[in-house]
Amino acid sequence: MPICQPSAAATAYTFLRHTGFILDELSAQGLVLWLDDDERWRWRWQGTELESTQGFWAIGEAVVDAVIGRFPATFSADLENED
């Protein structure tokens, strides 16, 4: 049984609210968003050379770059050194 009744409005609100929380946290860690001359959203990480090559839909690219580029040891898949 669901905890509450299904609601498209509640789902959309929850999605947008969590997206806002994520973007707020990422901006606190150096993510910069802006509109380019063609009014497409772009992103870059302050203090690095990581920058979007496509529009804002590629925000997943920024998250992946942040995780892998900023914390490579944490997310390495070095299976030979596992205990």
HELIX and SHEET records of a PDB file:
HELIX    1   1 ALA A    8  ALA A   28  1                                  21    
HELIX    2   2 PHE A   56  ALA A   58  5                                   3    
HELIX    3   3 ILE A   59  ARG A   70  1                                  12    
HELIX    4   4 LEU A   79  ASN A   81  5                                   3    
SHEET    1   A 2 LEU A  31  LEU A  35  0                                        
SHEET    2   A 2 TRP A  41  TRP A  45 -1                                        
END                                                                             
